[in-house]
Amino acid sequence: MALTLDARRKVIGSHRRHEKDTGSPEVQVAMLTHRIRSISDHLQTNKKDNHSRRGLVMMVGQRNRLLRYLARTNPQGYQDLIARLGLRK
């Protein structure tokens, strides 16, 4: 369920602010979204995996905190990011 190196590079490359950016809120939200979708697919087939479900809930909470920060500090960047990721907000 971990991200492969190629998938990580692809997600970072499409959401980074500059060449060496790996930790901006946009990149972090994109990485969390990719992991959330992966774990959601896993939970569709493994309904009783409560350990992964707890991790999913924690990741969703972290993503919401990052999105609130981004909306507060950079409203236009927030709108662009949720449009690119297809999030409902």
C-alpha positions in Angstrom: 0.0 0.0 0.0 3.0 2.3 0.1 3.6 4.6 -2.7 6.2 3.5 -5.3 9.0 5.9 -6.1 7.6 6.5 -9.6 4.2 7.4 -8.2 5.7 9.7 -5.6 7.8 11.5 -8.2 4.8 11.9 -10.5 2.6 13.4 -7.7 5.3 15.7 -6.5 6.2 16.8 -10.0 2.7 17.8 -10.8 2.0 19.8 -7.6 5.3 21.4 -6.6 5.9 25.1 -6.5 9.5 25.1 -7.6 12.2 22.6 -8.7 13.2 21.3 -5.3 9.8 21.6 -3.6 8.8 18.4 -1.7 7.1 19.8 1.4 4.8 22.6 0.5 1.1 22.2 1.6 0.1 21.5 -2.0 2.5 18.6 -2.3 1.5 17.2 1.1 -2.2 17.4 0.3 -1.6 15.7 -3.1 0.4 12.9 -1.5 -2.2 12.4 1.2 -5.0 12.3 -1.4 -3.1 9.6 -3.4 -2.7 7.5 -0.2 -6.3 8.0 0.9 -7.6 6.8 -2.5 -5.3 3.8 -2.3 -6.4 2.8 1.2 -10.1 3.5 0.3 -9.8 0.9 -2.5 -8.1 -1.5 -0.1 -11.0 -1.1 2.4 -13.6 -1.8 -0.3 -12.3 -5.4 -0.5 -11.2 -5.8 3.2 -14.1 -4.4 5.1 -12.9 -5.7 8.5 -9.4 -4.1 8.4 -10.0 -1.6 11.2 -6.3 -0.8 11.6 -6.2 0.6 8.1 -9.5 2.3 8.6 -8.0 4.2 11.6 -5.0 5.2 9.5 -7.4 6.4 6.8 -9.4 8.6 9.3 -6.1 10.1 10.6 -4.9 10.9 7.1 -8.2 12.5 6.2 -7.9 14.7 9.3 -4.4 15.7 8.4 -5.4 16.6 4.9 -8.3 18.7 6.2 -5.9 20.6 8.5 -3.5 21.2 5.6 -6.4 22.4 3.4 -7.7 24.8 6.1 -4.2 26.2 6.4 -3.9 26.6 2.6 -7.3 28.2 2.4 -6.3 30.7 5.1 -2.9 31.6 3.6 -3.4 31.2 -0.1 -7.1 31.2 -1.2 -6.4 31.1 -4.9 -3.9 28.2 -4.5 -6.5 26.4 -2.4 -9.1 26.7 -5.1 -6.7 25.5 -7.8 -5.6 22.5 -5.8 -9.0 21.2 -5.0 -10.0 21.6 -8.6 -6.9 19.7 -9.8 -7.4 16.9 -7.2 -11.2 16.7 -7.6 -12.0 17.3 -4.0 -15.4 18.5 -2.8 -15.1 21.6 -0.7 
